[in-house]
Amino acid sequence: MYRNPLQAYQSVDQATLPGREAEALILTKAAQKLRACQNAWDLPDRDARLDESLRYNQLLWSILQGELSRDDNPLPKEIRLNLLRLSAFIDRRIIQLMAQADSEKLNILIAINHNIAAGLRERPAVNDN
Protein backbone atom coordinates (compact mmCIF):
# COMPACT_ATOMS: atom_id res chain seq x y z
CA MET A 1 0.00 0.00 0.00
CA TYR A 2 1.04 3.62 -0.44
CA ARG A 3 2.41 5.51 2.53
CA ASN A 4 1.77 8.84 0.94
CA PRO A 5 -1.65 9.76 -0.53
CA LEU A 6 0.17 11.72 -3.25
CA GLN A 7 1.86 8.52 -4.42
CA ALA A 8 -1.52 6.81 -4.65
CA TYR A 9 -2.92 9.70 -6.68
CA GLN A 10 0.10 9.77 -9.00
CA SER A 11 -0.18 6.05 -9.70
CA VAL A 12 -3.86 6.46 -10.61
CA ASP A 13 -3.04 9.57 -12.65
CA GLN A 14 -0.44 7.63 -14.66
CA ALA A 15 -2.85 4.73 -15.21
CA THR A 16 -5.63 6.95 -16.60
CA LEU A 17 -4.89 9.32 -19.43
CA PRO A 18 -6.69 12.65 -19.77
CA GLY A 19 -9.03 12.89 -22.78
CA ARG A 20 -6.72 14.92 -25.00
CA GLU A 21 -3.74 12.67 -24.32
CA ALA A 22 -5.82 9.55 -24.95
CA GLU A 23 -7.01 10.99 -28.28
CA ALA A 24 -3.43 11.89 -29.20
CA LEU A 25 -2.27 8.38 -28.33
CA ILE A 26 -4.99 6.78 -30.47
CA LEU A 27 -4.24 9.07 -33.43
CA THR A 28 -0.56 8.22 -33.10
CA LYS A 29 -1.38 4.52 -33.00
CA ALA A 30 -3.46 4.90 -36.19
CA ALA A 31 -0.55 6.67 -37.90
CA GLN A 32 1.83 3.95 -36.76
CA LYS A 33 -0.44 1.23 -38.16
CA LEU A 34 -0.56 3.04 -41.50
CA ARG A 35 3.22 3.55 -41.50
CA ALA A 36 3.85 -0.12 -40.63
CA CYS A 37 1.64 -1.13 -43.53
CA GLN A 38 3.49 1.24 -45.82
CA ASN A 39 6.87 -0.06 -44.66
CA ALA A 40 5.81 -3.66 -45.35
CA TRP A 41 4.15 -2.82 -48.66
CA ASP A 42 5.84 -5.58 -50.64
CA LEU A 43 5.04 -8.38 -48.19
CA PRO A 44 2.37 -10.95 -49.12
CA ASP A 45 0.03 -9.86 -46.31
CA ARG A 46 -0.12 -6.25 -47.52
CA ASP A 47 -3.83 -6.32 -48.31
CA ALA A 48 -4.70 -7.61 -44.84
CA ARG A 49 -2.42 -5.03 -43.19
CA LEU A 50 -3.85 -2.25 -45.32
CA ASP A 51 -7.42 -3.30 -44.58
CA GLU A 52 -6.75 -3.45 -40.84
CA SER A 53 -4.98 -0.09 -40.70
CA LEU A 54 -7.59 1.67 -42.85
CA ARG A 55 -10.49 0.24 -40.85
CA TYR A 56 -8.82 1.29 -37.59
CA ASN A 57 -8.31 4.79 -38.97
CA GLN A 58 -11.87 4.92 -40.30
CA LEU A 59 -13.32 3.85 -36.96
CA LEU A 60 -11.22 6.41 -35.11
CA TRP A 61 -12.29 9.25 -37.38
CA SER A 62 -15.94 8.13 -37.27
CA ILE A 63 -15.85 8.39 -33.48
CA LEU A 64 -14.19 11.82 -33.72
CA GLN A 65 -16.87 12.93 -36.21
CA GLY A 66 -19.57 11.90 -33.76
CA GLU A 67 -17.88 13.82 -30.95
CA LEU A 68 -17.33 16.88 -33.14
CA SER A 69 -20.99 16.87 -34.22
CA ARG A 70 -22.32 17.02 -30.68
CA ASP A 71 -23.86 20.34 -29.64
CA ASP A 72 -22.16 20.16 -26.25
CA ASN A 73 -18.66 19.73 -27.73
CA PRO A 74 -16.45 22.32 -25.99
CA LEU A 75 -14.37 23.20 -29.08
CA PRO A 76 -15.13 26.49 -30.82
CA LYS A 77 -17.57 26.01 -33.70
CA GLU A 78 -15.05 27.05 -36.38
CA ILE A 79 -12.48 24.50 -35.21
CA ARG A 80 -15.14 21.79 -35.09
CA LEU A 81 -16.25 22.61 -38.64
CA ASN A 82 -12.67 22.55 -39.91
CA LEU A 83 -12.04 19.18 -38.26
CA LEU A 84 -15.28 17.83 -39.72
CA ARG A 85 -14.17 18.97 -43.19
CA LEU A 86 -10.82 17.31 -42.61
CA SER A 87 -12.57 14.11 -41.53
CA ALA A 88 -14.61 14.15 -44.77
CA PHE A 89 -11.32 14.32 -46.70
CA ILE A 90 -9.98 11.42 -44.65
CA ASP A 91 -13.13 9.39 -45.39
CA ARG A 92 -12.68 9.97 -49.13
CA ARG A 93 -8.99 9.04 -49.00
CA ILE A 94 -9.73 5.83 -47.09
CA ILE A 95 -12.36 4.83 -49.63
CA GLN A 96 -9.92 5.57 -52.49
CA LEU A 97 -7.29 3.40 -50.82
CA MET A 98 -9.75 0.58 -50.23
CA ALA A 99 -10.66 0.66 -53.92
CA GLN A 100 -7.09 1.03 -55.18
CA ALA A 101 -4.10 0.49 -52.90
CA ASP A 102 -1.38 3.14 -53.23
CA SER A 103 1.46 3.38 -50.72
CA GLU A 104 2.08 7.07 -51.39
CA LYS A 105 -1.53 8.01 -50.63
CA LEU A 106 -1.03 6.82 -47.06
CA ASN A 107 1.39 9.69 -46.42
CA ILE A 108 -1.30 12.33 -46.02
CA LEU A 109 -3.30 10.19 -43.57
CA ILE A 110 -0.16 9.53 -41.53
CA ALA A 111 0.76 13.22 -41.51
CA ILE A 112 -2.74 14.36 -40.51
CA ASN A 113 -2.91 11.88 -37.63
CA HIS A 114 0.53 12.89 -36.36
CA ASN A 115 -0.21 16.62 -36.67
CA ILE A 116 -3.56 16.42 -34.90
CA ALA A 117 -1.96 14.28 -32.16
CA ALA A 118 0.82 16.85 -31.73
CA GLY A 119 -1.77 19.62 -31.42
CA LEU A 120 -3.67 17.67 -28.78
CA ARG A 121 -0.48 17.21 -26.77
CA GLU A 122 0.26 20.95 -26.67
CA ARG A 123 -0.65 22.67 -23.47
CA PRO A 124 -2.84 25.77 -23.83
CA ALA A 125 -1.06 28.98 -22.92
CA VAL A 126 -1.96 30.32 -19.49
CA ASN A 127 -3.14 33.90 -19.49
CA ASP A 128 -1.91 35.70 -16.37
CA ASN A 129 -4.17 38.73 -16.89
Contacts in CASP RR format, 6 or more apart in sequence:
PFRMAT RR
TARGET T0000
AUTHOR 0000-0000-0000
METHOD contacts of the structure
MODEL  1
MYRNPLQAYQSVDQATLPGREAEALILTKAAQKLRACQNAWDLPDRDARL
DESLRYNQLLWSILQGELSRDDNPLPKEIRLNLLRLSAFIDRRIIQLMAQ
ADSEKLNILIAINHNIAAGLRERPAVNDN
2 8 0 8 1.000
2 11 0 8 1.000
17 25 0 8 1.000
20 120 0 8 1.000
20 121 0 8 1.000
21 120 0 8 1.000
21 121 0 8 1.000
23 64 0 8 1.000
23 117 0 8 1.000
23 120 0 8 1.000
24 116 0 8 1.000
24 117 0 8 1.000
24 118 0 8 1.000
24 119 0 8 1.000
24 120 0 8 1.000
24 121 0 8 1.000
25 117 0 8 1.000
26 60 0 8 1.000
27 60 0 8 1.000
27 113 0 8 1.000
27 114 0 8 1.000
27 116 0 8 1.000
27 117 0 8 1.000
27 120 0 8 1.000
28 113 0 8 1.000
28 114 0 8 1.000
28 117 0 8 1.000
29 56 0 8 1.000
30 53 0 8 1.000
30 56 0 8 1.000
30 57 0 8 1.000
30 60 0 8 1.000
30 113 0 8 1.000
31 109 0 8 1.000
31 110 0 8 1.000
31 113 0 8 1.000
31 114 0 8 1.000
31 117 0 8 1.000
33 52 0 8 1.000
33 53 0 8 1.000
33 56 0 8 1.000
33 57 0 8 1.000
34 53 0 8 1.000
34 54 0 8 1.000
34 57 0 8 1.000
34 106 0 8 1.000
34 109 0 8 1.000
34 110 0 8 1.000
34 113 0 8 1.000
35 106 0 8 1.000
35 110 0 8 1.000
36 49 0 8 1.000
36 53 0 8 1.000
37 46 0 8 1.000
37 49 0 8 1.000
37 50 0 8 1.000
37 52 0 8 1.000
37 53 0 8 1.000
37 106 0 8 1.000
38 103 0 8 1.000
38 106 0 8 1.000
38 107 0 8 1.000
38 110 0 8 1.000
40 46 0 8 1.000
40 49 0 8 1.000
41 103 0 8 1.000
43 49 0 8 1.000
46 101 0 8 1.000
47 101 0 8 1.000
50 97 0 8 1.000
50 101 0 8 1.000
51 98 0 8 1.000
54 94 0 8 1.000
54 97 0 8 1.000
54 98 0 8 1.000
57 90 0 8 1.000
57 94 0 8 1.000
57 109 0 8 1.000
57 113 0 8 1.000
58 91 0 8 1.000
58 94 0 8 1.000
61 87 0 8 1.000
61 90 0 8 1.000
61 91 0 8 1.000
61 94 0 8 1.000
64 83 0 8 1.000
64 87 0 8 1.000
65 84 0 8 1.000
65 87 0 8 1.000
67 73 0 8 1.000
68 75 0 8 1.000
68 80 0 8 1.000
68 83 0 8 1.000
68 84 0 8 1.000
68 87 0 8 1.000
69 80 0 8 1.000
69 84 0 8 1.000
73 80 0 8 1.000
75 83 0 8 1.000
83 116 0 8 1.000
86 112 0 8 1.000
90 109 0 8 1.000
90 112 0 8 1.000
93 105 0 8 1.000
93 108 0 8 1.000
93 109 0 8 1.000
94 109 0 8 1.000
96 102 0 8 1.000
96 105 0 8 1.000
97 105 0 8 1.000
97 106 0 8 1.000
END
